[in-house]
């Protein structure tokens, strides 16, 4: 998920240039409460608009990202994130070298000058989910390899015997929530995920989590007319889908705790739900 998010943020001129040095810059630091902070910054091809992205990840199942305008130069990153904090750093040499991954060929490395960013690095996550306060961090050398994953079409796709419950709420340009509960066959474990996109002024925020649940977390009839989902933490409550009840097709009290936002409703006005077979 993190790799996909980074790919979507790359300028068009960067993608596919696997043998060139990294066009982006950034650094990483340990945050509080088990989160790791990764910061990436870059500029548009014409150099007039800069951007910064902060990724806070805990384990493999919890992530939140923030994307905002920034002032970027070959040696500096400056971004005012309001209540979320501030990044204002300058890149300085250390007099040492280090070996980093380079290019997209397996085992590709390169010896580079080790540099650091020094200045102000402050992040204050909403609801106190993570904090970072530092005055320096080693410069990272991100490598992005875009691979062609086309398979020549979906003619080989087929329906599986389980069920997929999709729930969505959209306010174009303002808010998006997507929830999925998938069981590939009856009796198999259930994959549950949720993703929320929102905006706070000029800052775009994406929060997401996913988890494995037992087979009993998603129950449904064999004709896919009804389904009930009861996922484990960080979810709470239940959701019920009833295809035969247009007035209350998606009901219940399901909520989820996301980084920086607790008790996010997954049921209520404006939600749309569907129940179908999953596909291979």
DRENPA-3360 file (N, C-alpha, C; in nm, 2 decimals, always signed):
BEGIN
1 = XXXXXXXX = +0.08/-0.12/+0.00/+0.00/+0.00/+0.00/+0.09/+0.13/+0.00 ~ +0.19/+0.12/+0.08/+0.28/+0.24/+0.09/+0.35/+0.26/-0.05 ~ +0.40/+0.15/-0.11/+0.47/+0.16/-0.24/+0.37/+0.22/-0.34 ~ +0.25/+0.18/-0.34/+0.15/+0.23/-0.44/+0.13/+0.38/-0.42 ~ +0.12/+0.42/-0.29/+0.10/+0.56/-0.26/+0.22/+0.64/-0.31 ~ +0.34/+0.59/-0.29/+0.46/+0.67/-0.33/+0.46/+0.68/-0.48 ~ +0.43/+0.57/-0.55/+0.43/+0.57/-0.70/+0.33/+0.68/-0.75 ~ +0.21/+0.69/-0.69/+0.12/+0.78/-0.74/+0.16/+0.93/-0.72;
9 = XXXXXXXX = +0.26/+0.95/-0.63/+0.30/+1.09/-0.61/+0.42/+1.12/-0.69 ~ +0.48/+1.03/-0.77/+0.60/+1.06/-0.85/+0.56/+1.15/-0.96 ~ +0.65/+1.25/-0.99/+0.63/+1.32/-1.12/+0.65/+1.23/-1.24 ~ +0.58/+1.26/-1.35/+0.58/+1.18/-1.46/+0.72/+1.16/-1.52 ~ +0.81/+1.26/-1.50/+0.94/+1.25/-1.56/+1.03/+1.15/-1.48 ~ +0.99/+1.11/-1.36/+1.07/+1.02/-1.28/+1.04/+0.88/-1.31 ~ +0.91/+0.84/-1.34/+0.87/+0.71/-1.35/+0.94/+0.65/-1.48 ~ +0.99/+0.53/-1.46/+1.05/+0.45/-1.57/+1.20/+0.49/-1.59;
17 = XXXXXXXX = +1.25/+0.59/-1.52/+1.39/+0.62/-1.54/+1.48/+0.54/-1.43 ~ +1.48/+0.41/-1.45/+1.54/+0.33/-1.34/+1.69/+0.34/-1.32 ~ +1.76/+0.39/-1.42/+1.90/+0.39/-1.41/+1.96/+0.52/-1.36 ~ +1.87/+0.62/-1.35/+1.92/+0.75/-1.30/+1.91/+0.76/-1.15 ~ +1.98/+0.85/-1.09/+1.98/+0.87/-0.95/+1.85/+0.91/-0.90 ~ +1.82/+0.91/-0.78/+1.69/+0.94/-0.72/+1.66/+1.09/-0.74 ~ +1.54/+1.12/-0.80/+1.50/+1.26/-0.82/+1.43/+1.32/-0.69 ~ +1.39/+1.23/-0.60/+1.32/+1.28/-0.48/+1.42/+1.28/-0.36;
25 = XXXXXXXX = +1.38/+1.34/-0.26/+1.47/+1.34/-0.14/+1.38/+1.32/-0.02 ~ +1.44/+1.28/+0.09/+1.36/+1.26/+0.21/+1.45/+1.20/+0.32 ~ +1.37/+1.16/+0.43/+1.44/+1.10/+0.54/+1.34/+1.02/+0.63 ~ +1.39/+0.94/+0.72/+1.30/+0.87/+0.81/+1.34/+0.88/+0.95 ~ +1.24/+0.87/+1.04/+1.27/+0.87/+1.18/+1.17/+0.78/+1.26 ~ +1.21/+0.74/+1.38/+1.11/+0.67/+1.46/+1.02/+0.77/+1.53 ~ +0.89/+0.74/+1.53/+0.79/+0.82/+1.60/+0.75/+0.75/+1.72 ~ +0.66/+0.81/+1.80/+0.61/+0.75/+1.92/+0.50/+0.64/+1.89;
33 = XXXXXXXX = +0.47/+0.57/+1.99/+0.36/+0.47/+1.98/+0.38/+0.36/+1.87 ~ +0.51/+0.33/+1.84/+0.54/+0.22/+1.75/+0.53/+0.27/+1.60 ~ +0.51/+0.39/+1.57/+0.50/+0.44/+1.43/+0.64/+0.48/+1.38 ~ +0.66/+0.46/+1.25/+0.78/+0.51/+1.18/+0.74/+0.62/+1.08 ~ +0.81/+0.73/+1.09/+0.78/+0.84/+1.00/+0.88/+0.84/+0.88 ~ +0.82/+0.84/+0.76/+0.90/+0.86/+0.64/+0.85/+0.98/+0.57 ~ +0.95/+1.07/+0.53/+0.92/+1.20/+0.47/+0.98/+1.20/+0.33 ~ +0.90/+1.23/+0.23/+0.95/+1.25/+0.09/+0.91/+1.39/+0.04;
41 = XXXXXXXX = +1.00/+1.45/-0.04/+0.97/+1.58/-0.09/+1.03/+1.59/-0.23 ~ +0.96/+1.67/-0.31/+1.00/+1.68/-0.45/+0.94/+1.81/-0.51 ~ +0.97/+1.83/-0.64/+0.92/+1.95/-0.71/+0.86/+1.90/-0.84 ~ +0.77/+1.98/-0.89/+0.71/+1.96/-1.02/+0.83/+1.97/-1.13 ~ +0.81/+1.91/-1.25/+0.91/+1.92/-1.35/+0.96/+2.06/-1.38 ~ +0.86/+2.16/-1.38/+0.90/+2.30/-1.41/+0.97/+2.37/-1.29 ~ +0.97/+2.30/-1.17/+1.03/+2.35/-1.05/+0.96/+2.46/-0.98 ~ +0.84/+2.49/-1.02/+0.76/+2.60/-0.96/+0.68/+2.55/-0.84;
49 = XXXXXXXX = +0.64/+2.43/-0.83/+0.56/+2.38/-0.72/+0.63/+2.27/-0.65 ~ +0.64/+2.28/-0.52/+0.70/+2.17/-0.44/+0.59/+2.10/-0.36 ~ +0.62/+1.98/-0.32/+0.53/+1.91/-0.23/+0.61/+1.83/-0.13 ~ +0.54/+1.79/-0.02/+0.60/+1.70/+0.08/+0.49/+1.60/+0.12 ~ +0.53/+1.48/+0.15/+0.45/+1.38/+0.19/+0.50/+1.31/+0.32 ~ +0.42/+1.30/+0.42/+0.46/+1.23/+0.54/+0.38/+1.10/+0.55 ~ +0.45/+0.99/+0.57/+0.39/+0.86/+0.59/+0.42/+0.81/+0.73 ~ +0.32/+0.78/+0.81/+0.34/+0.72/+0.94/+0.28/+0.58/+0.94;
57 = XXXXXXXX = +0.36/+0.48/+0.96/+0.33/+0.34/+0.94/+0.35/+0.26/+1.07 ~ +0.26/+0.18/+1.12/+0.28/+0.09/+1.23/+0.26/-0.05/+1.19 ~ +0.36/-0.13/+1.20/+0.35/-0.27/+1.15/+0.32/-0.27/+1.00 ~ +0.24/-0.37/+0.96/+0.20/-0.38/+0.82/+0.06/-0.35/+0.79 ~ -0.01/-0.31/+0.90/-0.16/-0.30/+0.88/-0.22/-0.16/+0.92 ~ -0.14/-0.06/+0.95/-0.19/+0.07/+0.99/-0.10/+0.18/+0.93 ~ -0.17/+0.27/+0.85/-0.09/+0.38/+0.79/-0.17/+0.50/+0.78 ~ -0.11/+0.62/+0.79/-0.17/+0.75/+0.76/-0.07/+0.83/+0.68;
65 = XXXXXXXX = -0.11/+0.90/+0.58/-0.02/+0.99/+0.50/-0.08/+1.13/+0.49 ~ +0.01/+1.22/+0.48/-0.02/+1.36/+0.47/+0.05/+1.42/+0.35 ~ -0.02/+1.48/+0.26/+0.05/+1.55/+0.14/+0.02/+1.70/+0.15 ~ +0.12/+1.78/+0.13/+0.10/+1.93/+0.14/+0.20/+2.00/+0.05 ~ +0.16/+2.12/+0.02/+0.26/+2.21/-0.06/+0.38/+2.23/+0.03 ~ +0.50/+2.25/-0.04/+0.62/+2.28/+0.03/+0.71/+2.36/-0.06 ~ +0.81/+2.43/+0.00/+0.91/+2.50/-0.07/+1.04/+2.41/-0.07 ~ +1.08/+2.37/-0.19/+1.18/+2.27/-0.21/+1.30/+2.33/-0.29;
73 = XXXXXXXX = +1.42/+2.31/-0.24/+1.54/+2.35/-0.32/+1.63/+2.23/-0.32 ~ +1.74/+2.24/-0.40/+1.83/+2.12/-0.40/+1.89/+2.09/-0.26 ~ +1.88/+2.18/-0.16/+1.94/+2.15/-0.03/+1.84/+2.18/+0.09 ~ +1.72/+2.22/+0.06/+1.63/+2.26/+0.17/+1.49/+2.20/+0.15 ~ +1.42/+2.18/+0.26/+1.28/+2.14/+0.26/+1.21/+2.23/+0.36 ~ +1.11/+2.30/+0.32/+1.03/+2.39/+0.41/+0.88/+2.37/+0.39 ~ +0.81/+2.33/+0.50/+0.67/+2.30/+0.49/+0.61/+2.34/+0.63 ~ +0.50/+2.42/+0.62/+0.43/+2.46/+0.74/+0.30/+2.37/+0.74;
81 = XXXXXXXX = +0.29/+2.28/+0.84/+0.18/+2.19/+0.84/+0.07/+2.23/+0.94 ~ +0.08/+2.35/+0.99/-0.02/+2.40/+1.08/-0.01/+2.33/+1.21 ~ -0.13/+2.28/+1.27/-0.13/+2.21/+1.40/-0.05/+2.08/+1.39 ~ -0.03/+2.03/+1.27/+0.04/+1.90/+1.26/+0.19/+1.91/+1.28 ~ +0.24/+2.04/+1.26/+0.38/+2.05/+1.28/+0.45/+2.13/+1.18 ~ +0.58/+2.11/+1.16/+0.66/+2.19/+1.07/+0.79/+2.11/+1.03 ~ +0.82/+2.12/+0.90/+0.95/+2.07/+0.86/+1.03/+2.18/+0.79 ~ +1.14/+2.21/+0.85/+1.23/+2.32/+0.80/+1.37/+2.28/+0.82;
89 = XXXXXXXX = +1.43/+2.22/+0.71/+1.56/+2.16/+0.73/+1.65/+2.19/+0.61 ~ +1.78/+2.18/+0.63/+1.88/+2.20/+0.53/+1.98/+2.08/+0.52 ~ +2.01/+2.04/+0.40/+2.10/+1.92/+0.38/+2.24/+1.96/+0.40 ~ +2.32/+1.89/+0.48/+2.46/+1.92/+0.51/+2.54/+1.79/+0.49 ~ +2.67/+1.80/+0.45/+2.75/+1.68/+0.44/+2.80/+1.64/+0.57 ~ +2.84/+1.51/+0.58/+2.89/+1.45/+0.70/+3.04/+1.42/+0.69 ~ +3.09/+1.42/+0.57/+3.23/+1.38/+0.55/+3.25/+1.23/+0.54 ~ +3.14/+1.16/+0.54/+3.15/+1.01/+0.53/+3.07/+0.96/+0.40;
97 = XXXXXXXX = +3.09/+0.83/+0.37/+3.02/+0.77/+0.26/+2.94/+0.65/+0.31 ~ +2.84/+0.61/+0.23/+2.76/+0.49/+0.26/+2.72/+0.42/+0.14 ~ +2.68/+0.29/+0.15/+2.63/+0.22/+0.04/+2.48/+0.21/+0.04 ~ +2.42/+0.24/-0.07/+2.27/+0.24/-0.08/+2.23/+0.16/-0.20 ~ +2.10/+0.12/-0.20/+2.05/+0.05/-0.32/+2.04/+0.15/-0.43 ~ +2.07/+0.11/-0.56/+2.07/+0.20/-0.67/+2.01/+0.13/-0.79 ~ +1.92/+0.19/-0.86/+1.86/+0.13/-0.98/+1.77/+0.02/-0.95 ~ +1.71/-0.04/-1.05/+1.61/-0.14/-1.03/+1.66/-0.29/-1.05;
105 = XXXXXXXX = +1.78/-0.30/-1.09/+1.83/-0.44/-1.11/+1.86/-0.50/-0.98 ~ +1.83/-0.63/-0.96/+1.86/-0.69/-0.83/+2.00/-0.68/-0.78 ~ +2.02/-0.64/-0.66/+2.16/-0.63/-0.60/+2.23/-0.50/-0.64 ~ +2.16/-0.41/-0.71/+2.23/-0.28/-0.75/+2.25/-0.19/-0.64 ~ +2.38/-0.15/-0.62/+2.41/-0.06/-0.51/+2.51/+0.05/-0.56 ~ +2.53/+0.15/-0.48/+2.62/+0.26/-0.52/+2.67/+0.32/-0.39 ~ +2.80/+0.36/-0.39/+2.86/+0.43/-0.28/+2.83/+0.58/-0.30 ~ +2.77/+0.64/-0.20/+2.73/+0.78/-0.21/+2.78/+0.85/-0.08;
113 = XXXXXXXX = +2.78/+0.99/-0.09/+2.82/+1.07/+0.02/+2.70/+1.07/+0.12 ~ +2.74/+1.04/+0.24/+2.64/+1.04/+0.35/+2.61/+1.19/+0.39 ~ +2.48/+1.22/+0.39/+2.44/+1.36/+0.42/+2.33/+1.35/+0.53 ~ +2.31/+1.46/+0.59/+2.20/+1.47/+0.69/+2.12/+1.60/+0.67 ~ +1.99/+1.59/+0.71/+1.91/+1.71/+0.72/+1.91/+1.76/+0.86 ~ +1.93/+1.89/+0.87/+1.94/+1.95/+1.01/+1.84/+2.07/+1.01 ~ +1.78/+2.09/+1.13/+1.68/+2.20/+1.14/+1.57/+2.16/+1.23 ~ +1.45/+2.19/+1.19/+1.33/+2.16/+1.27/+1.25/+2.05/+1.21;
121 = XXXXXXXX = +1.22/+1.94/+1.28/+1.14/+1.83/+1.24/+1.04/+1.81/+1.35 ~ +0.92/+1.86/+1.33/+0.81/+1.84/+1.43/+0.69/+1.79/+1.36 ~ +0.63/+1.68/+1.43/+0.50/+1.63/+1.38/+0.42/+1.60/+1.51 ~ +0.29/+1.64/+1.50/+0.20/+1.61/+1.61/+0.07/+1.55/+1.56 ~ +0.06/+1.42/+1.57/-0.05/+1.35/+1.51/-0.18/+1.38/+1.59 ~ -0.29/+1.39/+1.51/-0.42/+1.42/+1.58/-0.45/+1.31/+1.68 ~ -0.52/+1.36/+1.79/-0.55/+1.27/+1.90/-0.43/+1.21/+1.97 ~ -0.31/+1.26/+1.94/-0.19/+1.21/+2.00/-0.14/+1.08/+1.95;
129 = XXXXXXXX = -0.18/+1.03/+1.83/-0.15/+0.90/+1.79/+0.00/+0.88/+1.77 ~ +0.07/+0.99/+1.73/+0.22/+0.98/+1.71/+0.28/+1.11/+1.72 ~ +0.40/+1.12/+1.77/+0.47/+1.24/+1.79/+0.62/+1.23/+1.74 ~ +0.67/+1.33/+1.68/+0.81/+1.33/+1.64/+0.87/+1.47/+1.67 ~ +0.98/+1.48/+1.73/+1.05/+1.60/+1.76/+1.20/+1.58/+1.74 ~ +1.26/+1.63/+1.64/+1.40/+1.61/+1.62/+1.47/+1.73/+1.55 ~ +1.60/+1.73/+1.55/+1.67/+1.84/+1.49/+1.76/+1.79/+1.37 ~ +1.77/+1.66/+1.35/+1.84/+1.61/+1.24/+1.80/+1.47/+1.20;
137 = XXXXXXXX = +1.82/+1.43/+1.08/+1.79/+1.29/+1.03/+1.88/+1.26/+0.91 ~ +1.92/+1.14/+0.89/+2.00/+1.10/+0.77/+1.92/+1.11/+0.64 ~ +1.98/+1.16/+0.54/+1.91/+1.17/+0.41/+1.89/+1.03/+0.36 ~ +1.77/+1.00/+0.31/+1.74/+0.87/+0.24/+1.75/+0.88/+0.09 ~ +1.78/+0.77/+0.03/+1.79/+0.76/-0.11/+1.68/+0.67/-0.17 ~ +1.56/+0.72/-0.19/+1.45/+0.64/-0.24/+1.47/+0.59/-0.38 ~ +1.43/+0.46/-0.40/+1.44/+0.40/-0.53/+1.30/+0.35/-0.57 ~ +1.25/+0.39/-0.68/+1.11/+0.35/-0.73/+1.13/+0.28/-0.86;
145 = XXXXXXXX = +1.08/+0.16/-0.87/+1.08/+0.08/-0.99/+0.94/+0.05/-1.04 ~ +0.90/+0.10/-1.15/+0.77/+0.08/-1.21/+0.77/-0.04/-1.30 ~ +0.69/-0.14/-1.26/+0.69/-0.26/-1.34/+0.56/-0.28/-1.41 ~ +0.56/-0.33/-1.53/+0.44/-0.36/-1.61/+0.37/-0.48/-1.56 ~ +0.25/-0.46/-1.50/+0.18/-0.58/-1.44/+0.06/-0.62/-1.53 ~ +0.05/-0.57/-1.65/-0.06/-0.61/-1.74/-0.05/-0.76/-1.77 ~ -0.17/-0.82/-1.77/-0.17/-0.97/-1.80/-0.25/-1.00/-1.93 ~ -0.27/-0.90/-2.01/-0.33/-0.92/-2.14/-0.48/-0.93/-2.13;
153 = XXXXXXXX = -0.54/-0.89/-2.02/-0.69/-0.89/-2.01/-0.73/-0.97/-1.89 ~ -0.86/-0.96/-1.87/-0.92/-1.03/-1.75/-0.99/-1.16/-1.79 ~ -0.96/-1.21/-1.91/-1.04/-1.33/-1.96/-1.03/-1.45/-1.86 ~ -0.92/-1.45/-1.79/-0.90/-1.57/-1.69/-0.96/-1.55/-1.56 ~ -1.02/-1.43/-1.54/-1.09/-1.40/-1.41/-1.21/-1.49/-1.39 ~ -1.24/-1.53/-1.27/-1.36/-1.61/-1.25/-1.41/-1.58/-1.11 ~ -1.54/-1.60/-1.09/-1.60/-1.58/-0.96/-1.56/-1.69/-0.86 ~ -1.53/-1.65/-0.74/-1.50/-1.75/-0.64/-1.63/-1.78/-0.56;
161 = XXXXXXXX = -1.63/-1.87/-0.47/-1.75/-1.92/-0.41/-1.79/-1.84/-0.28 ~ -1.70/-1.75/-0.24/-1.73/-1.67/-0.12/-1.81/-1.55/-0.14 ~ -1.78/-1.44/-0.07/-1.85/-1.32/-0.08/-1.76/-1.20/-0.06 ~ -1.80/-1.08/-0.12/-1.73/-0.96/-0.10/-1.83/-0.85/-0.07 ~ -1.82/-0.79/+0.05/-1.91/-0.68/+0.09/-1.83/-0.55/+0.07 ~ -1.88/-0.46/-0.01/-1.82/-0.33/-0.04/-1.91/-0.22/+0.01 ~ -1.85/-0.13/+0.09/-1.92/-0.01/+0.14/-1.85/+0.11/+0.10 ~ -1.92/+0.22/+0.07/-1.85/+0.34/+0.02/-1.93/+0.46/+0.05;
169 = XXXXXXXX = -1.86/+0.57/+0.08/-1.92/+0.70/+0.10/-1.83/+0.81/+0.04 ~ -1.89/+0.89/-0.05/-1.81/+0.99/-0.12/-1.87/+1.13/-0.11 ~ -1.79/+1.23/-0.09/-1.82/+1.37/-0.11/-1.71/+1.42/-0.20 ~ -1.73/+1.43/-0.33/-1.62/+1.46/-0.43/-1.54/+1.58/-0.38 ~ -1.41/+1.56/-0.38/-1.32/+1.67/-0.34/-1.30/+1.69/-0.19 ~ -1.38/+1.62/-0.11/-1.38/+1.65/+0.03/-1.36/+1.53/+0.12 ~ -1.43/+1.41/+0.08/-1.42/+1.30/+0.17/-1.45/+1.17/+0.10 ~ -1.38/+1.06/+0.13/-1.41/+0.93/+0.07/-1.38/+0.83/+0.18;
177 = XXXXXXXX = -1.47/+0.73/+0.20/-1.45/+0.62/+0.28/-1.48/+0.49/+0.20 ~ -1.39/+0.40/+0.20/-1.42/+0.27/+0.14/-1.39/+0.16/+0.24 ~ -1.49/+0.06/+0.25/-1.47/-0.05/+0.34/-1.50/-0.18/+0.27 ~ -1.41/-0.28/+0.29/-1.43/-0.41/+0.22/-1.41/-0.52/+0.32 ~ -1.50/-0.62/+0.31/-1.48/-0.75/+0.38/-1.49/-0.86/+0.28 ~ -1.39/-0.94/+0.27/-1.38/-1.04/+0.16/-1.35/-1.18/+0.22 ~ -1.43/-1.27/+0.18/-1.41/-1.41/+0.21/-1.41/-1.49/+0.08 ~ -1.30/-1.55/+0.04/-1.28/-1.61/-0.09/-1.36/-1.74/-0.11;
185 = XXXXXXXX = -1.39/-1.80/+0.00/-1.47/-1.93/+0.00/-1.53/-1.95/+0.13 ~ -1.65/-2.01/+0.14/-1.71/-2.04/+0.27/-1.61/-2.11/+0.37 ~ -1.60/-2.05/+0.49/-1.52/-2.11/+0.59/-1.38/-2.06/+0.59 ~ -1.34/-1.98/+0.49/-1.20/-1.92/+0.49/-1.20/-1.79/+0.58 ~ -1.08/-1.75/+0.61/-1.07/-1.63/+0.69/-1.11/-1.51/+0.61 ~ -1.15/-1.40/+0.68/-1.20/-1.29/+0.62/-1.10/-1.17/+0.62 ~ -1.07/-1.11/+0.51/-0.99/-0.99/+0.50/-1.08/-0.87/+0.51 ~ -1.04/-0.78/+0.60/-1.12/-0.66/+0.63/-1.03/-0.53/+0.61;
193 = XXXXXXXX = -1.07/-0.44/+0.54/-0.99/-0.31/+0.53/-1.08/-0.19/+0.52 ~ -1.02/-0.08/+0.55/-1.09/+0.05/+0.54/-0.99/+0.16/+0.50 ~ -1.04/+0.25/+0.42/-0.95/+0.36/+0.38/-1.03/+0.49/+0.37 ~ -0.98/+0.59/+0.43/-1.05/+0.72/+0.44/-0.96/+0.83/+0.38 ~ -1.01/+0.91/+0.29/-0.94/+1.03/+0.23/-1.02/+1.15/+0.28 ~ -0.94/+1.25/+0.32/-1.01/+1.38/+0.36/-0.91/+1.49/+0.33 ~ -0.96/+1.61/+0.34/-0.87/+1.73/+0.32/-0.89/+1.83/+0.44 ~ -0.78/+1.89/+0.48/-0.77/+1.99/+0.58/-0.70/+2.11/+0.53;
201 = XXXXXXXX = -0.77/+2.20/+0.47/-0.71/+2.31/+0.40/-0.64/+2.26/+0.27 ~ -0.51/+2.29/+0.27/-0.43/+2.24/+0.15/-0.36/+2.10/+0.18 ~ -0.39/+2.04/+0.29/-0.33/+1.91/+0.33/-0.43/+1.80/+0.30 ~ -0.38/+1.71/+0.22/-0.46/+1.59/+0.18/-0.42/+1.47/+0.28 ~ -0.52/+1.41/+0.34/-0.49/+1.31/+0.44/-0.55/+1.17/+0.40 ~ -0.48/+1.07/+0.41/-0.53/+0.93/+0.38/-0.50/+0.84/+0.50 ~ -0.60/+0.78/+0.56/-0.58/+0.69/+0.67/-0.63/+0.55/+0.63 ~ -0.56/+0.45/+0.67/-0.61/+0.31/+0.63/-0.56/+0.21/+0.73;
209 = XXXXXXXX = -0.64/+0.10/+0.73/-0.60/-0.01/+0.82/-0.66/-0.14/+0.75 ~ -0.60/-0.25/+0.78/-0.66/-0.38/+0.73/-0.62/-0.49/+0.83 ~ -0.70/-0.59/+0.83/-0.67/-0.70/+0.93/-0.73/-0.83/+0.88 ~ -0.68/-0.94/+0.92/-0.75/-1.07/+0.90/-0.84/-1.10/+1.01 ~ -0.96/-1.16/+0.98/-1.05/-1.19/+1.08/-1.10/-1.34/+1.06 ~ -1.17/-1.40/+1.15/-1.21/-1.54/+1.14/-1.32/-1.55/+1.03 ~ -1.35/-1.67/+0.99/-1.46/-1.69/+0.90/-1.59/-1.64/+0.95 ~ -1.61/-1.64/+1.08/-1.74/-1.60/+1.14/-1.75/-1.45/+1.13;
217 = XXXXXXXX = -1.65/-1.37/+1.10/-1.66/-1.23/+1.09/-1.75/-1.18/+0.98 ~ -1.77/-1.26/+0.88/-1.86/-1.23/+0.77/-1.95/-1.35/+0.74 ~ -2.07/-1.33/+0.77/-2.17/-1.44/+0.74/-2.27/-1.39/+0.63 ~ -2.31/-1.49/+0.55/-2.40/-1.45/+0.43/-2.47/-1.57/+0.39 ~ -2.59/-1.55/+0.32/-2.66/-1.66/+0.26/-2.61/-1.70/+0.13 ~ -2.63/-1.81/+0.08/-2.57/-1.86/-0.04/-2.61/-1.79/-0.17 ~ -2.72/-1.72/-0.16/-2.77/-1.64/-0.28/-2.72/-1.49/-0.27 ~ -2.65/-1.46/-0.17/-2.60/-1.32/-0.15/-2.71/-1.22/-0.14;
225 = XXXXXXXX = -2.81/-1.25/-0.07/-2.92/-1.15/-0.05/-2.89/-1.08/+0.08 ~ -2.83/-1.14/+0.18/-2.80/-1.08/+0.31/-2.66/-1.11/+0.36 ~ -2.61/-1.03/+0.44/-2.48/-1.05/+0.50/-2.46/-0.97/+0.63 ~ -2.39/-1.02/+0.72/-2.35/-0.95/+0.85/-2.20/-0.96/+0.87 ~ -2.14/-0.85/+0.90/-2.00/-0.84/+0.93/-1.98/-0.79/+1.07 ~ -1.89/-0.86/+1.14/-1.85/-0.82/+1.28/-1.70/-0.83/+1.29 ~ -1.62/-0.74/+1.23/-1.48/-0.74/+1.23/-1.42/-0.72/+1.37 ~ -1.30/-0.76/+1.39/-1.23/-0.74/+1.52/-1.17/-0.60/+1.53;
233 = XXXXXXXX = -1.11/-0.57/+1.64/-1.04/-0.44/+1.66/-0.94/-0.42/+1.54 ~ -0.93/-0.29/+1.50/-0.97/-0.17/+1.55/-1.12/-0.13/+1.52 ~ -1.20/-0.23/+1.47/-1.34/-0.21/+1.44/-1.42/-0.24/+1.57 ~ -1.54/-0.18/+1.57/-1.63/-0.21/+1.68/-1.77/-0.21/+1.63 ~ -1.85/-0.31/+1.67/-1.99/-0.31/+1.63/-2.01/-0.41/+1.51 ~ -2.12/-0.39/+1.44/-2.15/-0.48/+1.33/-2.22/-0.40/+1.22 ~ -2.22/-0.46/+1.10/-2.30/-0.40/+0.99/-2.38/-0.51/+0.92 ~ -2.50/-0.48/+0.87/-2.58/-0.58/+0.81/-2.63/-0.52/+0.68;
241 = XXXXXXXX = -2.61/-0.61/+0.57/-2.66/-0.58/+0.44/-2.78/-0.66/+0.41 ~ -2.89/-0.60/+0.36/-3.01/-0.67/+0.32/-3.06/-0.62/+0.18 ~ -3.03/-0.70/+0.08/-3.07/-0.66/-0.05/-3.22/-0.63/-0.07 ~ -3.30/-0.70/+0.01/-3.45/-0.69/-0.01/-3.51/-0.57/+0.07 ~ -3.42/-0.49/+0.13/-3.48/-0.38/+0.21/-3.42/-0.25/+0.16 ~ -3.48/-0.19/+0.06/-3.42/-0.06/+0.00/-3.41/+0.05/+0.10 ~ -3.50/+0.05/+0.20/-3.50/+0.16/+0.29/-3.39/+0.15/+0.39 ~ -3.34/+0.03/+0.42/-3.23/+0.01/+0.52/-3.14/-0.10/+0.47;
249 = XXXXXXXX = -3.09/-0.09/+0.35/-3.01/-0.19/+0.29/-2.87/-0.21/+0.37 ~ -2.82/-0.10/+0.42/-2.69/-0.11/+0.50/-2.72/-0.05/+0.63 ~ -2.72/-0.13/+0.74/-2.76/-0.08/+0.87/-2.66/-0.14/+0.98 ~ -2.67/-0.09/+1.10/-2.59/-0.14/+1.21/-2.53/-0.02/+1.29 ~ -2.41/-0.06/+1.35/-2.34/+0.04/+1.44/-2.19/+0.04/+1.42 ~ -2.15/-0.01/+1.30/-2.00/-0.04/+1.28/-1.92/+0.09/+1.28 ~ -1.81/+0.10/+1.36/-1.72/+0.21/+1.36/-1.58/+0.15/+1.35 ~ -1.48/+0.24/+1.33/-1.34/+0.19/+1.32/-1.25/+0.31/+1.38;
257 = XXXXXXXX = -1.15/+0.27/+1.45/-1.05/+0.36/+1.51/-0.93/+0.36/+1.41 ~ -0.90/+0.48/+1.35/-0.79/+0.50/+1.26/-0.69/+0.59/+1.32 ~ -0.56/+0.59/+1.27/-0.46/+0.68/+1.33/-0.51/+0.83/+1.32 ~ -0.53/+0.89/+1.43/-0.57/+1.03/+1.43/-0.72/+1.06/+1.43 ~ -0.80/+0.95/+1.41/-0.94/+0.96/+1.41/-1.01/+0.84/+1.47 ~ -1.06/+0.85/+1.58/-1.13/+0.74/+1.65/-1.28/+0.74/+1.62 ~ -1.34/+0.63/+1.63/-1.49/+0.61/+1.62/-1.54/+0.67/+1.48 ~ -1.47/+0.63/+1.38/-1.52/+0.67/+1.24/-1.63/+0.59/+1.20;
265 = XXXXXXXX = -1.75/+0.65/+1.17/-1.87/+0.56/+1.14/-1.85/+0.50/+1.00 ~ -1.89/+0.38/+0.99/-1.89/+0.30/+0.86/-2.03/+0.28/+0.81 ~ -2.13/+0.33/+0.89/-2.27/+0.32/+0.86/-2.34/+0.45/+0.88 ~ -2.43/+0.49/+0.80/-2.50/+0.62/+0.82/-2.55/+0.68/+0.69 ~ -2.60/+0.80/+0.70/-2.64/+0.87/+0.57/-2.53/+0.88/+0.47 ~ -2.57/+0.86/+0.35/-2.47/+0.88/+0.24/-2.39/+0.76/+0.20 ~ -2.40/+0.65/+0.28/-2.33/+0.53/+0.25/-2.40/+0.44/+0.14 ~ -2.32/+0.37/+0.06/-2.37/+0.28/-0.04/-2.30/+0.15/-0.02;
273 = XXXXXXXX = -2.38/+0.04/-0.03/-2.32/-0.10/-0.01/-2.36/-0.19/-0.12 ~ -2.27/-0.29/-0.14/-2.30/-0.40/-0.24/-2.25/-0.53/-0.19 ~ -2.31/-0.64/-0.24/-2.26/-0.77/-0.20/-2.26/-0.86/-0.32 ~ -2.14/-0.92/-0.35/-2.12/-0.99/-0.47/-2.01/-1.10/-0.44 ~ -1.99/-1.18/-0.55/-1.88/-1.28/-0.54/-1.75/-1.22/-0.56 ~ -1.65/-1.26/-0.48/-1.51/-1.21/-0.51/-1.46/-1.27/-0.64 ~ -1.36/-1.21/-0.69/-1.30/-1.26/-0.82/-1.15/-1.29/-0.80 ~ -1.11/-1.39/-0.87/-0.97/-1.42/-0.86/-0.89/-1.33/-0.95;
% end
